[in-house]
Amino acid sequence: MTTTDTPTQTVFTRDEHGNVVASRPPFFICGSDRSGTTMLRLILDRASTGPAVPPETMFITDFLHELRKGGLDQHEEAVEFAHRVWNHPRVALWNLEGGPQLPPKGLSHDAAFRWAVEQPFIAYMVRDGKSWWADKTPPNIDWVEELRTIFPGAKFVELVRDGRDVAMSIMGLPFGGNNAWVTGKRWAHCVREGAKARELWPSDVVNVRYEDLVVEPEANVRKVSEFLDIEFEEDMLHVEKTDMSKLQADQAKWFSNLWQGINTSAVGKWRTGMSVGDQRVFLAAAGDELALHGYDFGGETARPVSGPTRARFETTNMGHRVVNLVKLRIITERGRELRYVIRRRLLSR
């Protein structure tokens, strides 16, 4: 490996073929949706010695079936796959110029897969003048083992936020569940996956509570920075100064609170905004996981949820998801990601 300076003095690492490569392994920010992952992404992206962290990706796991299939040790197949990754609809939103660096000949199947899925990150990194990259995609909490295999040396930052605040936020958006039972089950699943990852790979996975991050931002950003070997800078805490182009244009309205800076206004909204009935249903779905992270029950107890009631929650949620699929994925996004969304639903854990 060699390094080279650009006119902006960013040092890029190059392989023996002259291709730009990341200077160090990536890290992944993950957890339940609406847990503060975007805020942390923008905090870490602001570090001058930190990585370039693009908007939510999804495409690495979208192509896991190719990793299992094999065949990328054939150079022609590897080249074709690199172009296919580059043309993924999420990558298209980054407005990258040109195309991927073509994989060198002689790569193993696994190495060719890693090369292909890394190319959009490399291009984004170069455009941002950074020497390495990271990924902020909440559902990657389901794929920690696979991502560790693809990217040896990778680290993971798991964000956890009070699931009742998560549920209130998700139920108002065109994705995710529409009732306390479904959102509680998904949140509990993410918490369990995070706990499992920390138990299996304690030196590679760190947990941060959203509430701790916004109450004591400097202490917790320092904690994460140390874990990731990023030099802490005071400016990292000023997310309100972030260029709005860092967010996907059609999703910026979902993160309006970011422009008020790191604050506690979204902590504990469930105490006044969630009905007692919904609180009790959520406790039935995720009470153990709330307790695991020290969240109090607000004086309530779990409401038993019978089989027929669960079926009703699941059925109404399915109808809601279908309507939102049409509104968001077909009408708003004009079907740009529809086939990938359908596959994700079929393969969801």
C-alpha positions as a Python dict, from the first residue, in 0.01 Angstrom:
ca = {
    (1, 'M'): (0, 0, 0),
    (2, 'T'): (109, 357, -69),
    (3, 'T'): (-29, 698, 20),
    (4, 'T'): (-68, 1008, -191),
    (5, 'D'): (-165, 1368, -122),
    (6, 'T'): (-451, 1542, -301),
    (7, 'P'): (-455, 1920, -352),
    (8, 'T'): (-667, 1945, -34),
    (9, 'Q'): (-393, 1758, 156),
    (10, 'T'): (-609, 1455, 221),
    (11, 'V'): (-392, 1148, 225),
    (12, 'F'): (-541, 859, 28),
    (13, 'T'): (-412, 507, 52),
    (14, 'R'): (-359, 323, -276),
    (15, 'D'): (-303, -41, -354),
    (16, 'E'): (-32, -180, -580),
    (17, 'H'): (-252, -112, -883),
    (18, 'G'): (-300, 256, -798),
    (19, 'N'): (-660, 217, -683),
    (20, 'V'): (-778, 427, -390),
    (21, 'V'): (-864, 212, -88),
    (22, 'A'): (-979, 297, 263),
    (23, 'S'): (-698, 361, 508),
    (24, 'R'): (-863, 153, 781),
    (25, 'P'): (-1160, -80, 839),
    (26, 'P'): (-1505, 79, 855),
    (27, 'F'): (-1746, 98, 1144),
    (28, 'F'): (-2123, 60, 1135),
    (29, 'I'): (-2382, 264, 1328),
    (30, 'C'): (-2691, 52, 1382),
    (31, 'G'): (-2990, -18, 1607),
    (32, 'S'): (-3361, 42, 1584),
    (33, 'D'): (-3487, 310, 1347),
    (34, 'R'): (-3545, 650, 1511),
    (35, 'S'): (-3286, 589, 1782),
    (36, 'G'): (-3051, 879, 1707),
    (37, 'T'): (-2837, 703, 1445),
    (38, 'T'): (-2860, 995, 1201),
    (39, 'M'): (-2754, 1242, 1470),
    (40, 'L'): (-2454, 1027, 1563),
    (41, 'R'): (-2369, 982, 1197),
    (42, 'L'): (-2352, 1360, 1148),
    (43, 'I'): (-2152, 1406, 1471),
    (44, 'L'): (-1884, 1157, 1364),
    (45, 'D'): (-1884, 1277, 1003),
    (46, 'R'): (-1782, 1622, 1130),
    (47, 'A'): (-1452, 1494, 1272),
    (48, 'S'): (-1161, 1605, 1056),
    (49, 'T'): (-981, 1275, 1124),
    (50, 'G'): (-1302, 1074, 1112),
    (51, 'P'): (-1462, 890, 823),
    (52, 'A'): (-1702, 996, 553),
    (53, 'V'): (-2043, 865, 660),
    (54, 'P'): (-2301, 873, 379),
    (55, 'P'): (-2679, 856, 416),
    (56, 'E'): (-2841, 522, 493),
    (57, 'T'): (-2721, 260, 247),
    (58, 'M'): (-2894, -83, 261),
    (59, 'F'): (-2712, -203, -50),
    (60, 'I'): (-2449, -419, 123),
    (61, 'T'): (-2711, -649, 269),
    (62, 'D'): (-2928, -617, -43),
    (63, 'F'): (-2653, -811, -224),
    (64, 'L'): (-2578, -1076, 38),
    (65, 'H'): (-2738, -1337, -188),
    (66, 'E'): (-2453, -1272, -433),
    (67, 'L'): (-2200, -1341, -161),
    (68, 'R'): (-2367, -1674, -88),
    (69, 'K'): (-2398, -1763, -455),
    (70, 'G'): (-2030, -1751, -542),
    (71, 'G'): (-1869, -1696, -882),
    (72, 'L'): (-1711, -1353, -837),
    (73, 'D'): (-1364, -1505, -858),
    (74, 'Q'): (-1430, -1488, -1233),
    (75, 'H'): (-1308, -1142, -1332),
    (76, 'E'): (-1587, -1070, -1580),
    (77, 'E'): (-1846, -1155, -1318),
    (78, 'A'): (-1672, -934, -1062),
    (79, 'V'): (-1667, -637, -1302),
    (80, 'E'): (-2035, -682, -1387),
    (81, 'F'): (-2124, -703, -1017),
    (82, 'A'): (-1927, -388, -932),
    (83, 'H'): (-2131, -197, -1190),
    (84, 'R'): (-2453, -348, -1057),
    (85, 'V'): (-2375, -228, -705),
    (86, 'W'): (-2282, 115, -840),
    (87, 'N'): (-2624, 138, -1007),
    (88, 'H'): (-2818, 49, -691),
    (89, 'P'): (-3089, 317, -634),
    (90, 'R'): (-2943, 420, -298),
    (91, 'V'): (-2604, 483, -457),
    (92, 'A'): (-2768, 683, -734),
    (93, 'L'): (-2894, 931, -471),
    (94, 'W'): (-2534, 1018, -381),
    (95, 'N'): (-2477, 1176, -725),
    (96, 'L'): (-2133, 1026, -764),
    (97, 'E'): (-1943, 1092, -1083),
    (98, 'G'): (-1799, 829, -1312),
    (99, 'G'): (-1813, 464, -1219),
    (100, 'P'): (-1655, 217, -982),
    (101, 'Q'): (-1286, 135, -978),
    (102, 'L'): (-1271, -200, -1151),
    (103, 'P'): (-1162, -496, -941),
    (104, 'P'): (-809, -624, -999),
    (105, 'K'): (-780, -965, -1159),
    (106, 'G'): (-718, -1263, -938),
    (107, 'L'): (-942, -1167, -646),
    (108, 'S'): (-1116, -1442, -455),
    (109, 'H'): (-1495, -1446, -457),
    (110, 'D'): (-1514, -1290, -109),
    (111, 'A'): (-1256, -1024, -191),
    (112, 'A'): (-1435, -934, -515),
    (113, 'F'): (-1764, -898, -328),
    (114, 'R'): (-1603, -669, -73),
    (115, 'W'): (-1437, -468, -350),
    (116, 'A'): (-1767, -412, -530),
    (117, 'V'): (-1978, -308, -232),
    (118, 'E'): (-1702, -79, -107),
    (119, 'Q'): (-1668, 122, -429),
    (120, 'P'): (-1956, 366, -367),
    (121, 'F'): (-1816, 436, -20),
    (122, 'I'): (-1468, 494, -165),
    (123, 'A'): (-1603, 744, -417),
    (124, 'Y'): (-1811, 921, -152),
    (125, 'M'): (-1506, 928, 76),
    (126, 'V'): (-1283, 1079, -192),
    (127, 'R'): (-1542, 1345, -276),
    (128, 'D'): (-1561, 1437, 94),
    (129, 'G'): (-1185, 1454, 124),
    (130, 'K'): (-1170, 1176, 384),
    (131, 'S'): (-941, 873, 392),
    (132, 'W'): (-1186, 614, 527),
    (133, 'W'): (-1559, 551, 547),
    (134, 'A'): (-1832, 428, 778),
    (135, 'D'): (-2194, 322, 739),
    (136, 'K'): (-2510, 436, 918),
    (137, 'T'): (-2787, 187, 846),
    (138, 'P'): (-3002, 91, 1148),
    (139, 'P'): (-3116, -253, 1018),
    (140, 'N'): (-2753, -364, 1003),
    (141, 'I'): (-2808, -463, 1367),
    (142, 'D'): (-2947, -783, 1210),
    (143, 'W'): (-2630, -850, 1012),
    (144, 'V'): (-2338, -789, 1247),
    (145, 'E'): (-2188, -1133, 1198),
    (146, 'E'): (-2204, -1111, 819),
    (147, 'L'): (-2058, -760, 813),
    (148, 'R'): (-1772, -862, 1041),
    (149, 'T'): (-1692, -1142, 795),
    (150, 'I'): (-1704, -913, 491),
    (151, 'F'): (-1500, -637, 657),
    (152, 'P'): (-1242, -783, 898),
    (153, 'G'): (-1162, -540, 1177),
    (154, 'A'): (-1495, -357, 1151),
    (155, 'K'): (-1647, -207, 1464),
    (156, 'F'): (-2010, -142, 1553),
    (157, 'V'): (-2185, 135, 1746),
    (158, 'E'): (-2529, 29, 1869),
    (159, 'L'): (-2771, 311, 1952),
    (160, 'V'): (-3058, 239, 2191),
    (161, 'R'): (-3339, 484, 2265),
    (162, 'D'): (-3641, 432, 2490),
    (163, 'G'): (-3861, 211, 2275),
    (164, 'R'): (-4177, 404, 2357),
    (165, 'D'): (-4028, 722, 2213),
    (166, 'V'): (-3911, 517, 1915),
    (167, 'A'): (-4264, 382, 1866),
    (168, 'M'): (-4422, 726, 1882),
    (169, 'S'): (-4178, 854, 1622),
    (170, 'I'): (-4210, 558, 1387),
    (171, 'M'): (-4589, 547, 1397),
    (172, 'G'): (-4595, 897, 1250),
    (173, 'L'): (-4374, 811, 954),
    (174, 'P'): (-4438, 625, 627),
    (175, 'F'): (-4236, 321, 731),
    (176, 'G'): (-4232, 85, 1025),
    (177, 'G'): (-4521, -34, 1240),
    (178, 'N'): (-4842, 148, 1316),
    (179, 'N'): (-4925, 18, 1664),
    (180, 'A'): (-4753, -31, 1999),
    (181, 'W'): (-4741, -411, 1972),
    (182, 'V'): (-4567, -431, 1635),
    (183, 'T'): (-4325, -146, 1701),
    (184, 'G'): (-4250, -291, 2044),
    (185, 'K'): (-4169, -633, 1903),
    (186, 'R'): (-3936, -488, 1641),
    (187, 'W'): (-3762, -262, 1895),
    (188, 'A'): (-3719, -553, 2136),
    (189, 'H'): (-3571, -763, 1856),
    (190, 'C'): (-3313, -491, 1779),
    (191, 'V'): (-3221, -465, 2148),
    (192, 'R'): (-3171, -841, 2173),
    (193, 'E'): (-2957, -845, 1859),
    (194, 'G'): (-2742, -567, 2003),
    (195, 'A'): (-2702, -751, 2333),
    (196, 'K'): (-2604, -1068, 2149),
    (197, 'A'): (-2344, -884, 1941),
    (198, 'R'): (-2191, -723, 2250),
    (199, 'E'): (-2170, -1061, 2420),
    (200, 'L'): (-2010, -1231, 2121),
    (201, 'W'): (-1769, -953, 2024),
    (202, 'P'): (-1727, -725, 2328),
    (203, 'S'): (-1418, -550, 2192),
    (204, 'D'): (-1587, -467, 1860),
    (205, 'V'): (-1933, -346, 1967),
    (206, 'V'): (-2017, -50, 2189),
    (207, 'N'): (-2361, 54, 2314),
    (208, 'V'): (-2476, 412, 2358),
    (209, 'R'): (-2813, 522, 2490),
    (210, 'Y'): (-2971, 811, 2302),
    (211, 'E'): (-3077, 971, 2628),
    (212, 'D'): (-2720, 968, 2761),
    (213, 'L'): (-2592, 1110, 2433),
    (214, 'V'): (-2820, 1414, 2437),
    (215, 'V'): (-2794, 1479, 2813),
    (216, 'E'): (-2414, 1451, 2822),
    (217, 'P'): (-2306, 1486, 2460),
    (218, 'E'): (-1937, 1559, 2511),
    (219, 'A'): (-1877, 1268, 2748),
    (220, 'N'): (-2055, 1022, 2523),
    (221, 'V'): (-1907, 1147, 2197),
    (222, 'R'): (-1565, 1120, 2358),
    (223, 'K'): (-1651, 762, 2460),
    (224, 'V'): (-1749, 667, 2106),
    (225, 'S'): (-1454, 853, 1954),
    (226, 'E'): (-1211, 669, 2178),
    (227, 'F'): (-1371, 336, 2089),
    (228, 'L'): (-1334, 418, 1718),
    (229, 'D'): (-990, 580, 1753),
    (230, 'I'): (-1113, 918, 1630),
    (231, 'E'): (-963, 1235, 1775),
    (232, 'F'): (-1241, 1424, 1955),
    (233, 'E'): (-1302, 1780, 1838),
    (234, 'E'): (-1540, 2030, 1995),
    (235, 'D'): (-1691, 2104, 1655),
    (236, 'M'): (-1824, 1748, 1633),
    (237, 'L'): (-2099, 1851, 1878),
    (238, 'H'): (-2235, 2125, 1650),
    (239, 'V'): (-2460, 1916, 1427),
    (240, 'E'): (-2679, 2222, 1370),
    (241, 'K'): (-2401, 2355, 1143),
    (242, 'T'): (-2420, 2051, 916),
    (243, 'D'): (-2490, 2114, 549),
    (244, 'M'): (-2843, 1989, 478),
    (245, 'S'): (-2712, 1819, 164),
    (246, 'K'): (-2572, 1554, 400),
    (247, 'L'): (-2929, 1426, 432),
    (248, 'Q'): (-3122, 1255, 156),
    (249, 'A'): (-3337, 1534, 11),
    (250, 'D'): (-3673, 1359, 34),
    (251, 'Q'): (-3608, 1255, 395),
    (252, 'A'): (-3478, 1583, 542),
    (253, 'K'): (-3818, 1664, 693),
    (254, 'W'): (-3792, 1352, 910),
    (255, 'F'): (-3492, 1500, 1093),
    (256, 'S'): (-3596, 1863, 1151),
    (257, 'N'): (-3492, 1845, 1519),
    (258, 'L'): (-3128, 1812, 1414),
    (259, 'W'): (-3109, 2177, 1313),
    (260, 'Q'): (-3179, 2278, 1672),
    (261, 'G'): (-2852, 2116, 1780),
    (262, 'I'): (-2810, 1832, 2026),
    (263, 'N'): (-3096, 1871, 2273),
    (264, 'T'): (-3325, 1676, 2505),
    (265, 'S'): (-3659, 1786, 2360),
    (266, 'A'): (-3732, 1437, 2221),
    (267, 'V'): (-3659, 1253, 2547),
    (268, 'G'): (-3954, 1102, 2732),
    (269, 'K'): (-4226, 1217, 2495),
    (270, 'W'): (-4410, 893, 2561),
    (271, 'R'): (-4488, 1005, 2917),
    (272, 'T'): (-4742, 1258, 2792),
    (273, 'G'): (-4795, 1151, 2431),
    (274, 'M'): (-4858, 776, 2456),
    (275, 'S'): (-5187, 647, 2588),
    (276, 'V'): (-5185, 427, 2897),
    (277, 'G'): (-5325, 144, 2685),
    (278, 'D'): (-5042, 169, 2437),
    (279, 'Q'): (-4787, 190, 2717),
    (280, 'R'): (-4918, -135, 2860),
    (281, 'V'): (-4919, -306, 2522),
    (282, 'F'): (-4562, -192, 2462),
    (283, 'L'): (-4458, -330, 2800),
    (284, 'A'): (-4606, -665, 2701),
    (285, 'A'): (-4403, -660, 2381),
    (286, 'A'): (-4075, -521, 2514),
    (287, 'G'): (-4078, -483, 2891),
    (288, 'D'): (-3775, -706, 2945),
    (289, 'E'): (-3574, -511, 2689),
    (290, 'L'): (-3673, -177, 2846),
    (291, 'A'): (-3550, -306, 3181),
    (292, 'L'): (-3226, -427, 3023),
    (293, 'H'): (-3131, -68, 2946),
    (294, 'G'): (-3264, 84, 3267),
    (295, 'Y'): (-3583, 243, 3135),
    (296, 'D'): (-3858, 276, 3394),
    (297, 'F'): (-4213, 157, 3329),
    (298, 'G'): (-4380, 485, 3423),
    (299, 'G'): (-4578, 317, 3697),
    (300, 'E'): (-4763, 92, 3449),
    (301, 'T'): (-4774, -284, 3410),
    (302, 'A'): (-4787, -496, 3098),
    (303, 'R'): (-5129, -562, 2949),
    (304, 'P'): (-5168, -927, 2849),
    (305, 'V'): (-5211, -952, 2473),
    (306, 'S'): (-5416, -1251, 2365),
    (307, 'G'): (-5363, -1447, 2047),
    (308, 'P'): (-5663, -1289, 1867),
    (309, 'T'): (-5551, -941, 1973),
    (310, 'R'): (-5200, -1006, 1845),
    (311, 'A'): (-5348, -1123, 1517),
    (312, 'R'): (-5552, -803, 1494),
    (313, 'F'): (-5244, -589, 1561),
    (314, 'E'): (-5049, -777, 1295),
    (315, 'T'): (-5333, -759, 1041),
    (316, 'T'): (-5398, -387, 1083),
    (317, 'N'): (-5028, -322, 1064),
    (318, 'M'): (-4999, -520, 742),
    (319, 'G'): (-5274, -312, 586),
    (320, 'H'): (-5101, 3, 700),
    (321, 'R'): (-4770, -114, 554),
    (322, 'V'): (-4928, -191, 218),
    (323, 'V'): (-5082, 157, 199),
    (324, 'N'): (-4749, 316, 291),
    (325, 'L'): (-4568, 95, 41),
    (326, 'V'): (-4784, 242, -232),
    (327, 'K'): (-4758, 600, -105),
    (328, 'L'): (-4385, 605, -30),
    (329, 'R'): (-4225, 346, -254),
    (330, 'I'): (-4444, 375, -563),
    (331, 'I'): (-4587, 729, -566),
    (332, 'T'): (-4324, 939, -383),
    (333, 'E'): (-4014, 742, -484),
    (334, 'R'): (-4160, 633, -820),
    (335, 'G'): (-4066, 272, -762),
    (336, 'R'): (-3692, 339, -757),
    (337, 'E'): (-3627, 88, -479),
    (338, 'L'): (-3940, -125, -485),
    (339, 'R'): (-3787, -460, -579),
    (340, 'Y'): (-3522, -427, -310),
    (341, 'V'): (-3783, -330, -49),
    (342, 'I'): (-3989, -637, -131),
    (343, 'R'): (-3683, -861, -101),
    (344, 'R'): (-3594, -703, 235),
    (345, 'R'): (-3943, -776, 365),
    (346, 'L'): (-3915, -1139, 256),
    (347, 'L'): (-3570, -1181, 415),
    (348, 'S'): (-3627, -972, 730),
    (349, 'R'): (-3523, -1132, 1057),
}
